[in-house]
């Protein structure tokens, strides 16, 4: 009885403090990156032609670049929180998915200035939202079409993201919404984006955009071991906690409804698929690690909210310390 009361006391005491501390850490990371111009100006050679054309002003104005990225990250975190609340993926009502994504994004120093991956994250989270909304609804072709459009649009900024269309179809099968009509709706939704791009190239008699997209899609460069430096310990911690969350979800077979288990399974598959692409595209490793943050924020929240409050308390603050320490180490390198 005493142990149970202690757990409740620790849980209630850690509610507002971790929110306040997390917000302080996020703001501190953004302020430090802004002051020292981390990731700014963006290297235009690494960006797609569309991104260079779309955001010329954002590349030239530091304040606009950082504010734009901050707004995008807040919107992504809000949609993640919305998915968690509407689909009841977490048994307890908590703001941890929102805060956890902001923490993960803020701890990635290379992500805080506007880059193509910020727009990609926005597109992918809306694709996931539409996919979940079409749960057990094969006739909801509008949702599948929207998911395909979002995936295709994300591919314009980061072509390797197009491989996520395969994950989308697997998710439609897992969530029992796959049939011929839904498959074609998602496929046409993805293709219509590139039909427009092709028409634009024909109009301008310039196919350099299509050539650039194809080159980046097929340019496989296996991740070199030299990439794993000490400042990436924060990313390694995310992967370790994710593995623990995977095992916890597999063992908690009867703790959730079938719908929640299927959606969590899709998020786990998304993490694995992102990690595979992380290894295959060495030049975009930071970007794919940022993509892993989308499912990680929900999966890690589920894991933390279903373990003993004392362990949750210690583990959260340990992760917070490691992420901020890795951020400072990377800041030192810059």
LUMVEXTI-999798 format. One record per residue (C-alpha): residue number from 0; residue in one letter; x negated, y, z negated. Coordinates in Angstrom, 2 decimals, m for minus. Layout:
N
NUM  a  X  Y  Z $
...
% end
This chain:
334
0  x  0.00  0.00  0.00 $
1  x  m2.84  2.37  m0.83 $
2  x  m4.56  1.59  2.47 $
3  x  m1.41  2.38  4.42 $
4  x  m1.01  5.73  2.67 $
5  x  m4.64  6.55  3.34 $
6  x  m4.20  5.83  7.06 $
7  x  m1.19  8.14  7.22 $
8  x  m3.06  10.86  5.37 $
9  x  m6.03  10.66  7.73 $
10  x  m3.78  10.64  10.79 $
11  x  m1.85  13.74  9.67 $
12  x  m5.01  15.59  8.69 $
13  x  m6.67  14.85  12.02 $
14  x  m3.73  16.11  14.10 $
15  x  m4.18  19.89  14.16 $
16  x  m7.94  19.92  13.47 $
17  x  m8.79  17.75  16.49 $
18  x  m6.57  19.92  18.69 $
19  x  m8.28  23.09  17.51 $
20  x  m11.76  21.60  17.69 $
21  x  m11.11  20.16  21.15 $
22  x  m9.90  23.50  22.46 $
23  x  m12.97  25.23  21.01 $
24  x  m15.28  22.71  22.66 $
25  x  m13.50  23.09  26.02 $
26  x  m13.65  26.89  25.91 $
27  x  m17.29  26.82  24.84 $
28  x  m18.19  24.56  27.77 $
29  x  m16.42  26.81  30.26 $
30  x  m17.95  29.99  28.81 $
31  x  m21.48  28.54  28.89 $
32  x  m21.06  27.39  32.49 $
33  x  m19.71  30.79  33.49 $
34  x  m22.48  32.74  31.74 $
35  x  m25.27  30.59  33.20 $
36  x  m23.49  30.18  36.59 $
37  x  m23.63  26.38  36.42 $
38  x  m22.49  24.95  39.74 $
39  x  m22.21  28.41  41.29 $
40  x  m22.62  29.26  44.04 $
41  x  m21.47  25.91  45.40 $
42  x  m23.70  24.33  47.99 $
43  x  m21.72  24.84  51.16 $
44  x  m23.70  22.21  53.00 $
45  x  m22.17  19.48  50.86 $
46  x  m18.58  20.70  51.30 $
47  x  m16.30  19.69  54.11 $
48  x  m15.60  22.16  56.90 $
49  x  m12.03  22.57  55.65 $
50  x  m13.16  23.49  52.15 $
51  x  m15.69  26.02  53.47 $
52  x  m12.98  27.61  55.62 $
53  x  m10.29  27.41  52.96 $
54  x  m12.22  28.96  50.09 $
55  x  m14.76  31.42  51.46 $
56  x  m13.68  34.06  48.94 $
57  x  m13.80  31.59  46.07 $
58  x  m17.40  30.69  46.85 $
59  x  m18.44  34.35  46.85 $
60  x  m16.68  35.44  43.63 $
61  x  m17.84  33.70  40.47 $
62  x  m14.91  34.76  38.27 $
63  x  m12.34  33.65  40.86 $
64  x  m14.11  30.32  41.35 $
65  x  m14.17  29.46  37.64 $
66  x  m10.63  30.70  36.96 $
67  x  m9.27  28.78  39.95 $
68  x  m10.89  25.57  38.75 $
69  x  m9.65  26.15  35.19 $
70  x  m6.07  26.65  36.40 $
71  x  m6.24  23.51  38.55 $
72  x  m7.55  21.44  35.63 $
73  x  m4.81  22.71  33.32 $
74  x  m2.17  21.83  35.91 $
75  x  m3.65  18.33  36.33 $
76  x  m3.73  17.85  32.54 $
77  x  m0.11  19.04  32.30 $
78  x  1.04  16.51  34.93 $
79  x  m0.85  13.75  33.11 $
80  x  0.93  14.71  29.90 $
81  x  4.22  14.81  31.78 $
82  x  3.69  11.30  33.14 $
83  x  2.89  10.05  29.64 $
84  x  6.03  11.60  28.16 $
85  x  8.52  10.72  30.90 $
86  x  7.35  7.15  31.43 $
87  x  6.70  6.63  27.69 $
88  x  3.31  5.05  28.34 $
89  x  2.22  5.93  24.81 $
90  x  4.40  4.72  21.95 $
91  x  3.79  7.83  19.87 $
92  x  4.50  11.37  21.00 $
93  x  1.03  12.85  21.31 $
94  x  m0.73  15.62  23.21 $
95  x  m3.90  13.57  23.44 $
96  x  m3.64  12.79  27.21 $
97  x  m3.57  16.53  27.97 $
98  x  m6.45  17.32  25.64 $
99  x  m8.50  14.27  26.54 $
100  x  m8.51  15.11  30.25 $
101  x  m9.53  18.70  29.55 $
102  x  m12.35  17.44  27.34 $
103  x  m13.60  15.02  29.98 $
104  x  m13.42  17.68  32.70 $
105  x  m15.08  20.33  30.52 $
106  x  m17.94  18.01  29.58 $
107  x  m18.80  17.61  33.29 $
108  x  m20.90  20.71  33.90 $
109  x  m20.93  20.22  37.66 $
110  x  m17.13  20.26  37.84 $
111  x  m16.32  23.58  36.18 $
112  x  m16.91  25.78  39.21 $
113  x  m14.42  25.26  42.03 $
114  x  m15.41  22.22  44.09 $
115  x  m13.61  19.92  46.44 $
116  x  m13.03  17.31  43.75 $
117  x  m10.82  19.77  41.80 $
118  x  m8.34  19.87  44.70 $
119  x  m8.66  16.10  45.08 $
120  x  m7.70  15.55  41.43 $
121  x  m4.64  17.74  41.89 $
122  x  m3.53  15.75  44.94 $
123  x  m4.16  12.36  43.34 $
124  x  m2.24  13.10  40.15 $
125  x  0.80  14.14  42.21 $
126  x  0.41  10.96  44.28 $
127  x  0.44  8.90  41.05 $
128  x  3.46  10.84  39.80 $
129  x  5.43  10.08  42.99 $
130  x  4.37  6.43  42.85 $
131  x  5.59  6.05  39.28 $
132  x  8.84  7.84  40.10 $
133  x  9.51  5.19  42.77 $
134  x  9.28  2.33  40.26 $
135  x  11.43  m0.60  41.45 $
136  x  12.87  1.65  44.19 $
137  x  11.72  0.43  47.63 $
138  x  14.28  2.73  49.22 $
139  x  12.71  5.85  47.68 $
140  x  10.80  6.48  50.90 $
141  x  10.53  10.18  50.16 $
142  x  8.39  9.42  47.09 $
143  x  6.16  7.06  49.04 $
144  x  5.88  9.58  51.87 $
145  x  4.83  12.27  49.39 $
146  x  2.22  9.95  47.87 $
147  x  0.83  9.23  51.34 $
148  x  0.70  12.94  52.20 $
149  x  m1.11  13.75  48.95 $
150  x  m3.66  10.99  49.56 $
151  x  m4.23  12.14  53.14 $
152  x  m4.55  15.78  52.12 $
153  x  m7.08  14.84  49.41 $
154  x  m9.06  13.01  52.10 $
155  x  m9.50  16.28  54.00 $
156  x  m11.57  17.64  51.13 $
157  x  m13.25  14.38  50.14 $
158  x  m12.96  11.77  52.95 $
159  x  m13.88  8.69  50.83 $
160  x  m10.62  9.27  48.93 $
161  x  m8.82  7.81  51.96 $
162  x  m9.74  4.36  50.63 $
163  x  m7.25  5.06  47.84 $
164  x  m4.44  4.38  50.30 $
165  x  m5.25  0.68  49.77 $
166  x  m4.85  1.18  46.03 $
167  x  m1.58  2.97  46.67 $
168  x  m0.19  m0.06  48.51 $
169  x  m1.38  m2.38  45.74 $
170  x  0.36  m0.11  43.25 $
171  x  3.57  m0.19  45.26 $
172  x  3.42  m4.00  45.10 $
173  x  2.72  m3.97  41.36 $
174  x  5.58  m1.56  40.68 $
175  x  7.97  m3.54  42.88 $
176  x  8.57  m0.78  45.39 $
177  x  6.82  m2.26  48.42 $
178  x  8.73  m3.19  51.54 $
179  x  8.29  m2.42  55.22 $
180  x  10.04  0.96  55.03 $
181  x  8.11  2.15  51.98 $
182  x  4.85  0.92  53.50 $
183  x  5.48  2.81  56.73 $
184  x  6.58  5.91  54.83 $
185  x  3.29  6.07  52.93 $
186  x  1.27  5.26  56.05 $
187  x  3.00  7.92  58.16 $
188  x  2.65  10.40  55.30 $
189  x  m1.10  9.88  55.33 $
190  x  m1.37  9.92  59.13 $
191  x  0.70  13.06  59.64 $
192  x  m2.02  15.09  57.90 $
193  x  m4.58  13.92  60.43 $
194  x  m2.22  14.37  63.35 $
195  x  m2.08  18.04  62.38 $
196  x  m5.87  18.20  62.08 $
197  x  m6.25  16.52  65.48 $
198  x  m3.83  19.01  67.03 $
199  x  m5.82  21.85  65.49 $
200  x  m9.05  20.45  66.91 $
201  x  m7.46  20.11  70.36 $
202  x  m6.17  23.67  70.19 $
203  x  m9.63  25.01  69.34 $
204  x  m11.53  22.53  71.57 $
205  x  m13.71  21.72  68.57 $
206  x  m13.78  18.22  67.06 $
207  x  m16.53  18.94  64.54 $
208  x  m14.02  18.69  61.66 $
209  x  m12.88  15.20  62.69 $
210  x  m16.49  14.12  63.25 $
211  x  m17.47  15.40  59.80 $
212  x  m14.57  13.56  58.16 $
213  x  m15.41  10.29  59.92 $
214  x  m19.10  10.60  59.08 $
215  x  m18.48  11.13  55.37 $
216  x  m15.92  8.31  55.27 $
217  x  m18.36  5.77  56.72 $
218  x  m21.56  7.10  55.14 $
219  x  m22.09  4.45  52.48 $
220  x  m25.06  5.14  50.23 $
221  x  m25.40  2.73  47.34 $
222  x  m25.92  4.52  44.06 $
223  x  m29.59  4.62  43.12 $
224  x  m30.66  3.61  39.59 $
225  x  m32.47  6.95  39.38 $
226  x  m29.08  8.65  39.08 $
227  x  m28.53  7.15  35.62 $
228  x  m30.34  9.77  33.56 $
229  x  m29.98  10.50  29.88 $
230  x  m27.51  13.36  30.38 $
231  x  m25.03  10.86  31.84 $
232  x  m24.61  9.13  28.48 $
233  x  m21.22  10.83  28.18 $
234  x  m20.01  9.09  31.36 $
235  x  m21.38  5.79  30.05 $
236  x  m19.34  6.25  26.86 $
237  x  m16.20  6.76  28.97 $
238  x  m16.86  3.48  30.78 $
239  x  m17.46  1.58  27.53 $
240  x  m14.27  2.92  25.93 $
241  x  m12.38  2.09  29.13 $
242  x  m13.55  m1.53  28.95 $
243  x  m12.37  m1.69  25.35 $
244  x  m9.02  m0.24  26.42 $
245  x  m8.72  m2.85  29.19 $
246  x  m9.17  m5.71  26.73 $
247  x  m6.74  m4.13  24.27 $
248  x  m4.05  m3.75  26.96 $
249  x  m4.53  m7.37  28.12 $
250  x  m4.25  m8.66  24.57 $
251  x  m1.20  m6.51  23.75 $
252  x  1.03  m8.53  26.07 $
253  x  4.28  m8.30  24.13 $
254  x  3.81  m4.84  22.65 $
255  x  5.29  m2.95  25.60 $
256  x  8.02  m3.21  28.19 $
257  x  7.31  m4.72  31.59 $
258  x  7.42  m1.26  33.18 $
259  x  4.76  0.16  30.86 $
260  x  2.51  m2.87  31.32 $
261  x  2.73  m2.61  35.10 $
262  x  1.94  1.10  35.10 $
263  x  m0.99  0.63  32.73 $
264  x  m2.22  m2.20  34.94 $
265  x  m2.13  0.12  37.95 $
266  x  m4.11  2.77  36.03 $
267  x  m6.67  0.11  35.10 $
268  x  m6.96  m0.92  38.76 $
269  x  m7.43  2.72  39.71 $
270  x  m10.31  3.00  37.25 $
271  x  m11.98  m0.10  38.68 $
272  x  m11.44  1.05  42.27 $
273  x  m12.87  4.49  41.47 $
274  x  m15.91  2.87  39.87 $
275  x  m16.49  0.71  42.97 $
276  x  m16.41  3.81  45.16 $
277  x  m18.65  5.51  42.59 $
278  x  m21.26  2.84  43.33 $
279  x  m20.75  2.87  47.12 $
280  x  m20.95  6.63  47.62 $
281  x  m24.04  7.73  45.73 $
282  x  m23.87  11.33  46.93 $
283  x  m20.30  11.69  45.57 $
284  x  m20.97  9.89  42.28 $
285  x  m20.10  12.92  40.14 $
286  x  m16.87  13.42  42.08 $
287  x  m15.76  9.81  41.65 $
288  x  m16.61  9.95  37.96 $
289  x  m14.22  12.92  37.78 $
290  x  m11.57  10.81  39.55 $
291  x  m12.01  8.15  36.84 $
292  x  m10.96  10.80  34.31 $
293  x  m7.36  10.68  35.61 $
294  x  m6.52  7.12  34.49 $
295  x  m9.04  7.26  31.65 $
296  x  m7.17  10.00  29.81 $
297  x  m4.05  7.82  29.63 $
298  x  m5.77  4.48  29.03 $
299  x  m8.07  5.79  26.30 $
300  x  m5.11  7.55  24.65 $
301  x  m3.18  4.29  24.64 $
302  x  m6.16  2.54  23.05 $
303  x  m6.72  5.21  20.38 $
304  x  m3.06  5.42  19.44 $
305  x  m2.78  1.66  18.93 $
306  x  m5.76  1.07  16.66 $
307  x  m6.14  1.83  12.97 $
308  x  m6.05  5.58  12.24 $
309  x  m9.41  5.48  10.45 $
310  x  m11.11  3.87  13.47 $
311  x  m9.28  6.27  15.80 $
312  x  m10.49  9.22  13.74 $
313  x  m14.14  8.11  13.77 $
314  x  m14.15  7.02  17.41 $
315  x  m12.60  10.25  18.69 $
316  x  m15.07  12.50  16.93 $
317  x  m17.93  10.26  18.00 $
318  x  m16.84  10.61  21.64 $
319  x  m16.45  14.35  21.19 $
320  x  m19.98  14.64  19.84 $
321  x  m21.51  12.51  22.62 $
322  x  m19.67  14.37  25.39 $
323  x  m20.72  17.77  24.08 $
324  x  m24.31  16.60  23.55 $
325  x  m24.50  15.26  27.12 $
326  x  m23.05  18.56  28.35 $
327  x  m25.76  20.52  26.53 $
328  x  m28.47  18.22  27.89 $
329  x  m27.24  18.75  31.43 $
330  x  m27.00  22.48  30.77 $
331  x  m30.67  22.40  29.77 $
332  x  m31.60  20.74  33.06 $
333  x  m29.71  23.35  35.07 $
% end
